[in-house]
Amino acid sequence: MRFHILVFSVLAAVPLVLWGCGPGTPPPSPPEPPEQLVAEWKAVAQAGKDQWDIPKAAEIAQKLAAQGPEKLNPLLDLLANAGGNEEDKVLVVMSVMPAISQAHEQKLIELTGAQYDPYTRADAAHLLGALLQRRLATEKGLSRMNELIADPDVHVRNASILVMELAGDPTAVAKAVELWANPETTPNERTSIVLNMPQRAVLSNTKLYAEAVLDTKLSEDARRRAIQDLGMIGDATVLDALKKCAETETNPALKDMAQAAAEAVEARVKQGLVAVPVDTTALPPPPPDAAAPQTAPAPAPSAGS
C-alpha cells in the first residue's frame, strides 16, 4: 500500500542556464554526458528516502531534458523495472514531473498498460496527470486518464482519480467525493482529496470539508485549508464542526483559525448573507507552459511496504 505526498516543492530553484556571454564572461560549460547525469541521479536515490535531495534530483532531470526529451528515458525506464526499488520509482515521479513534456506522453501511456505492476501504472498516471494540469496532454492522453479513473486496480484507480481531481476534471471530483466516503480510504488519500479539490467545487462539498476539519489523521495543511475555506464560504451547517474544532483542537494555530472561521460564518448567518463562489470558468486559462501545481500528488510507499 502506498500513500501520497502532498505539497512538496519539486520545482525548487533549478539554476538558470545562461545562453549568451558578454565580454569577460567565460563560455558556458559543455553539457554533462547523460550517462554521468543518470549516475548522479542514482546516487541521490541510493541515499534513501529520508536523505533524498529532491531539488538536486529535479535539477538533474531538467539537465537531461535540456539535451532532448529522449534523454529522460533512462529515468522513466526505471518505472518499468518490475524488480526495481519502489522508492526509486517514487523519486522518479518527483524529479521528472517538472521536466516531462508532450513528447513523453506516449511512453507514459504505455507504462499504464496492464502488463505492468500497479505501482508502475499509478506512477505513470501521476505523470500523465502532470501533463494534463499543464495543458500539454493530447486527446489520447486525456482519454487514457479517463479510462484509468475506472481502472479495476485500486492503486491505479485512486492515483488517477486524485491527479485528475487536481486538474479539475468534474468526473474525477465526483469520484474523489465517493472515495472520501469509502471507509477503506487512507488518511493520506483523504488528505489528497481535500488539498486537490478545485476551489469551485468546495461550496458543493462543505459537508466533506466539515468532516475534514475534525479529522486529526489528516495533514495540518489539509485541515488548514478546510478551516479557511469554510470560514469564507461555509453556512450554518458547518458551524458545529468549526466550533467543536475551536474547543477541542490541541494545535494552537488551527484552534485560533477554527474560532475565527466559526465567528465569520456565524456573522454571515445572522446577517442572512450567502457566500457565492468565484466562477473560475470565466477566468483565462493558464499559459501552456505553466508549471504543474505544487499540490500535485506523488506516490510513496507506506512504512509497511
C-alpha positions, 0 to 999 in steps of 0.5 A: 500500500502506498500513500501520497505526498502532498505539497512538496516543492519539486520545482525548487530553484533549478539554476538558470542556464545562461545562453549568451556571454558578454565580454569577460564572461567565460563560455558556458560549460559543455553539457554533462554526458547523460550517462554521468547525469543518470549516475548522479541521479542514482546516487541521490536515490541510493541515499534513501528516502529520508536523505533524498535531495529532491531539488538536486534530483529535479535539477538533474532531470531538467539537465537531461531534458535540456539535451532532448526529451529522449534523454529522460528515458533512462529515468522513466525506464526505471518505472518499468523495472518490475524488480526495481526499488519502489522508492526509486520509482517514487523519486522518479515521479518527483524529479521528472514531473517538472521536466516531462513534456508532450513528447513523453506522453506516449511512453507514459501511456504505455507504462499504464498498460496492464502488463505492468505492476500497479505501482508502475501504472499509478506512477505513470498516471501521476505523470500523465496527470502532470501533463494534463494540469499543464495543458500539454496532454493530447486527446489520447492522453486525456482519454487514457486518464479517463479510462484509468479513473475506472481502472479495476486496480485500486492503486491505479484507480485512486492515483488517477482519480486524485491527479485528475481531481487536481486538474479539475476534471468534474468526473474525477471530483465526483469520484474523489467525493465517493472515495472520501466516503469509502471507509477503506480510504487512507488518511493520506488519500483523504488528505489528497482529496481535500488539498486537490479539490478545485476551489469551485467545487468546495461550496458543493462539498462543505459537508466533506470539508466539515468532516475534514476539519475534525479529522486529526489523521489528516495533514495540518495543511489539509485541515488548514485549508478546510478551516479557511475555506469554510470560514469564507464560504461555509453556512450554518451547517458547518458551524458545529464542526468549526466550533467543536474544532475551536474547543477541542483542537490541541494545535494552537494555530488551527484552534485560533483559525477554527474560532475565527472561521466559526465567528465569520460564518456565524456573522454571515448567518445572522446577517442572512448573507450567502457566500457565492463562489468565484466562477473560475470558468470565466477566468483565462486559462493558464499559459501552456507552459505553466508549471504543474501545481505544487499540490500535485500528488506523488506516490510513496510507499507506506512504512509497511511496504 
